[in-house]
């Protein structure tokens, strides 16, 4: 399943193991290390490890590997890193794989891959039910 970040919520906890959910990570996502092994002491075992740093700091700590990808009918090389962790607020104790993608050139990251066509002002008026500029309704 592929969904927008708006669909990432507690409802995703308890999905069957055969379901793969792909979504964009929210900027405010709190990521944690996997739960540590049981200590053998009394009490409830820990359900999550230490909190990971922000996404920016996390991207600075991991090592990226180049990977060729085909998108928008072009092949480009991007750098990818993966982090196995817990997104506890959304998926609970279910481990997730966070994929970090970095463009190979800063210019490529700044260039939009697609932008919607911009209609002329006359065309915008006709969509809203207003007559085009300079014409009467008769």
Order of alpha helices (4+ residues) and beta strands (2+ residues): beta-beta-alpha-beta-beta-alpha-beta-alpha-alpha
